[in-house]
Amino acid sequence: MPYPTRSYVTVVCDVCARPLEYDDDATAHYDTADDARREARIYGWLAAPDQAVCPEADGPHRDAVDALMPPEPPAECDGQLTLTEEIDQ
């Protein structure tokens, strides 16, 4: 068969639809989604199982990255008062 069918995985930013490209502007193609995620992270992308965000640093991209991050844990330091506590005198 002179035209075999092959399936590949590419990575596309969910915010701006930019594909992951090599340095020569060729779109990267991978055999598996795991390979694609691994390579995207090497190129500075945030690559979750169901979402990818390129390293562009504008507002919409920062918002997308923030939405993927877990909430920050509360800061706790032994002996430190919280803003709502008062010092007993």
VOMI-38086 format. One record per residue: residue in three letters; x, y, z of N, C-alpha, C in turn. Coordinates in Angstrom, 1 decimal. Atoms other than C-alpha are relative to their C-alpha. Layout:
<sites>
(site "ALA" (X Y Z) (X Y Z) (X Y Z)),
...
</sites>
This chain:
<sites>
(site "MET" (0.8 -1.2 0.0) (0.0 0.0 0.0) (0.9 1.2 0.0)),
(site "PRO" (-0.9 -1.1 0.1) (1.7 3.2 -1.1) (-0.3 1.2 1.0)),
(site "TYR" (0.4 -1.1 -0.9) (-0.2 5.5 1.3) (-0.5 -0.6 1.4)),
(site "PRO" (0.4 0.6 -1.3) (-0.2 3.9 4.8) (-0.6 1.1 0.9)),
(site "THR" (0.6 -0.9 -0.9) (-2.4 5.5 7.4) (0.7 0.0 1.4)),
(site "ARG" (-0.7 -0.1 -1.3) (-0.6 6.7 10.6) (-0.7 1.0 0.9)),
(site "SER" (0.6 -1.0 -1.0) (-2.0 8.4 13.7) (1.1 0.6 0.8)),
(site "TYR" (-1.0 -0.6 -0.9) (0.1 10.9 15.6) (-0.7 1.0 0.9)),
(site "VAL" (0.5 -1.0 -1.0) (-0.4 13.2 18.6) (0.8 1.3 -0.2)),
(site "THR" (-0.6 -1.3 0.0) (0.3 16.9 18.4) (-0.5 0.7 1.3)),
(site "VAL" (0.4 -0.8 -1.1) (0.1 19.5 21.2) (-0.4 1.4 -0.5)),
(site "VAL" (0.5 -1.4 0.4) (-2.0 22.7 20.8) (-0.4 0.7 1.3)),
(site "CYS" (0.4 -0.9 -1.1) (-2.4 25.5 23.3) (-1.5 0.1 0.1)),
(site "ASP" (1.5 -0.2 -0.2) (-5.9 25.6 24.8) (-0.4 1.5 0.0)),
(site "VAL" (0.4 -1.4 0.0) (-5.7 29.4 25.0) (0.1 0.6 -1.3)),
(site "CYS" (-0.2 -0.7 1.2) (-4.3 30.5 21.7) (0.1 -0.9 -1.3)),
(site "ALA" (-0.1 1.0 1.1) (-4.3 27.3 19.5) (1.3 -0.1 -0.7)),
(site "ARG" (-1.3 0.1 0.6) (-0.6 27.6 18.8) (0.5 -1.4 0.2)),
(site "PRO" (-0.5 1.3 -0.1) (0.9 24.2 18.1) (1.4 0.0 0.6)),
(site "LEU" (-1.4 0.2 -0.5) (4.1 22.9 19.8) (0.8 -0.2 -1.3)),
(site "GLU" (-0.9 0.0 1.2) (6.8 23.5 17.1) (1.4 -0.2 0.5)),
(site "TYR" (-1.4 0.0 -0.2) (10.4 22.6 16.9) (0.6 1.3 -0.4)),
(site "ASP" (-0.7 -1.3 0.3) (13.0 25.3 16.5) (-0.1 0.4 -1.5)),
(site "ASP" (0.1 -0.3 1.4) (12.6 25.1 12.7) (-1.5 0.3 -0.5)),
(site "ASP" (1.4 -0.3 0.3) (8.8 25.9 12.9) (-0.8 -1.1 -0.5)),
(site "ALA" (0.8 1.2 0.4) (7.8 22.4 12.1) (-0.8 -0.5 1.2)),
(site "THR" (0.8 0.5 -1.0) (4.9 21.1 14.1) (0.5 -1.4 0.5)),
(site "ALA" (-0.5 1.3 -0.6) (6.0 18.3 16.5) (-1.1 -1.1 0.0)),
(site "HIS" (0.9 1.1 0.0) (4.3 14.9 16.1) (0.6 -1.1 0.9)),
(site "TYR" (-0.4 1.0 -0.9) (4.4 12.1 18.7) (-0.8 -1.2 -0.1)),
(site "ASP" (0.7 1.2 0.1) (3.5 8.5 18.9) (-1.1 -0.2 1.1)),
(site "THR" (1.0 0.1 -1.1) (1.6 8.8 22.3) (-0.2 1.3 0.7)),
(site "ALA" (0.3 -1.3 -0.7) (0.0 11.5 24.4) (1.0 0.2 1.1)),
(site "ASP" (-1.0 -0.1 -1.1) (2.5 10.7 27.2) (1.3 0.6 -0.6)),
(site "ASP" (-1.2 -0.5 0.7) (5.4 11.4 24.8) (-0.2 1.5 -0.3)),
(site "ALA" (0.3 -1.3 0.3) (3.7 14.6 23.7) (0.1 0.9 1.2)),
(site "ARG" (0.0 -0.8 -1.3) (3.2 15.9 27.3) (1.4 0.1 0.5)),
(site "ARG" (-1.4 0.0 -0.5) (6.8 15.0 28.3) (0.8 1.0 -0.8)),
(site "GLU" (-0.7 -0.9 0.9) (8.2 16.9 25.3) (-0.5 1.5 0.2)),
(site "ALA" (0.6 -1.4 -0.2) (5.8 19.9 25.8) (0.6 0.6 1.3)),
(site "ARG" (-0.6 -0.5 -1.3) (7.1 20.2 29.4) (1.5 0.5 -0.2)),
(site "ILE" (-1.4 -0.4 0.3) (10.7 20.3 28.1) (0.0 1.4 -0.7)),
(site "TYR" (0.1 -1.2 0.7) (9.7 23.2 25.9) (-0.7 1.1 0.8)),
(site "GLY" (0.6 -1.0 -0.9) (8.2 25.1 28.9) (-1.5 0.1 0.0)),
(site "TRP" (1.4 0.0 -0.1) (4.6 24.3 28.4) (-0.5 -0.6 1.3)),
(site "LEU" (0.7 0.7 -1.1) (2.2 23.4 31.2) (-0.9 -1.1 -0.7)),
(site "ALA" (0.7 1.1 0.7) (0.9 20.0 30.0) (-0.6 -0.9 1.0)),
(site "ALA" (0.8 0.9 -0.8) (-1.8 18.3 32.0) (-0.7 -1.1 -0.9)),
(site "PRO" (0.6 1.1 0.8) (-3.6 15.1 30.9) (-1.1 0.5 -1.0)),
(site "ASP" (1.2 -0.4 0.8) (-6.6 17.1 29.5) (0.2 1.5 -0.4)),
(site "GLN" (-0.2 -1.4 0.4) (-5.1 20.6 28.9) (1.5 0.3 -0.2)),
(site "ALA" (-1.3 -0.5 0.2) (-2.0 22.3 27.5) (0.0 1.5 -0.2)),
(site "VAL" (-0.1 -1.5 0.1) (-0.9 25.9 27.8) (1.5 0.3 -0.3)),
(site "CYS" (-1.4 -0.3 0.5) (2.1 27.3 25.9) (0.6 1.1 1.0)),
(site "PRO" (-0.6 -0.9 -0.9) (4.6 29.5 27.7) (-0.2 1.5 -0.2)),
(site "GLU" (0.3 -1.4 0.2) (3.2 32.8 26.4) (-0.4 0.6 1.3)),
(site "ALA" (0.2 -0.5 -1.3) (3.0 35.2 29.3) (-1.0 1.1 0.1)),
(site "ASP" (1.0 -1.1 -0.1) (0.0 37.4 28.6) (-1.1 -0.4 1.0)),
(site "GLY" (1.1 0.2 -1.0) (-3.1 37.7 30.8) (-0.8 -1.3 -0.2)),
(site "PRO" (0.8 1.2 0.1) (-5.2 34.9 29.3) (0.8 -1.3 0.3)),
(site "HIS" (-0.8 1.2 -0.3) (-2.3 32.4 29.5) (0.2 -0.1 1.5)),
(site "ARG" (-0.2 0.0 -1.4) (-1.6 33.4 33.1) (-1.2 -0.5 0.7)),
(site "ASP" (1.2 0.4 -0.6) (-5.2 33.0 34.0) (-0.3 -1.6 -0.2)),
(site "ALA" (0.2 1.4 0.2) (-5.3 29.5 32.4) (0.9 -0.8 0.9)),
(site "VAL" (-0.9 0.7 -0.8) (-2.2 28.4 34.3) (-0.5 0.1 1.5)),
(site "ASP" (0.5 -0.1 -1.4) (-3.6 29.8 37.6) (-1.2 -0.9 0.2)),
(site "ALA" (1.1 0.8 -0.1) (-6.8 27.9 37.0) (0.4 -1.5 0.2)),
(site "LEU" (-0.5 1.4 -0.1) (-4.8 24.6 36.8) (0.7 -0.3 1.3)),
(site "MET" (-0.8 0.2 -1.2) (-2.9 25.2 40.0) (-0.9 -0.3 1.2)),
(site "PRO" (0.8 0.2 -1.2) (-4.1 23.9 43.3) (0.0 1.3 0.9)),
(site "PRO" (0.0 -1.2 -0.8) (-5.0 26.5 45.9) (1.2 0.0 1.0)),
(site "GLU" (-1.2 -0.1 -0.9) (-2.1 27.8 48.1) (-0.4 -0.4 1.4)),
(site "PRO" (0.3 0.4 -1.4) (-2.0 26.2 51.5) (0.1 1.2 0.9)),
(site "PRO" (-0.2 -1.1 -1.0) (-2.4 28.5 54.5) (1.4 0.0 0.6)),
(site "ALA" (-1.4 -0.1 -0.7) (0.9 29.7 56.0) (-0.2 -0.2 1.5)),
(site "GLU" (0.1 0.2 -1.5) (1.4 28.4 59.5) (1.4 0.0 0.5)),
(site "CYS" (-1.3 -0.1 -0.6) (4.4 29.3 61.6) (-0.2 -0.1 1.5)),
(site "ASP" (0.2 0.2 -1.4) (4.7 28.1 65.2) (0.3 1.3 0.8)),
(site "GLY" (-0.2 -1.2 -0.8) (4.2 31.0 67.6) (-0.4 1.3 -0.6)),
(site "GLN" (0.3 -1.2 0.7) (3.1 33.4 65.0) (-1.6 0.2 0.1)),
(site "LEU" (1.4 -0.3 -0.1) (-0.3 35.2 65.5) (-0.6 0.2 -1.4)),
(site "THR" (0.7 -0.3 1.3) (-2.8 35.3 62.7) (-0.5 1.5 0.1)),
(site "LEU" (0.5 -1.4 0.0) (-4.3 38.7 61.7) (-1.2 0.2 0.9)),
(site "THR" (1.2 -0.2 -0.8) (-7.5 38.0 63.7) (0.3 -0.3 1.5)),
(site "GLU" (-0.3 0.2 -1.4) (-5.7 37.1 67.0) (0.6 1.2 0.6)),
(site "GLU" (-0.6 -1.1 -0.7) (-4.8 39.6 69.6) (1.0 -0.5 1.0)),
(site "ILE" (-1.0 0.4 -1.0) (-1.9 39.6 72.0) (-0.5 0.3 1.3)),
(site "ASP" (0.4 -0.2 -1.4) (-2.8 39.0 75.6) (1.0 0.8 0.8)),
(site "GLN" (-0.9 -0.8 -0.8) (-1.4 41.6 77.9) (-0.5 0.0 1.4)),
</sites>
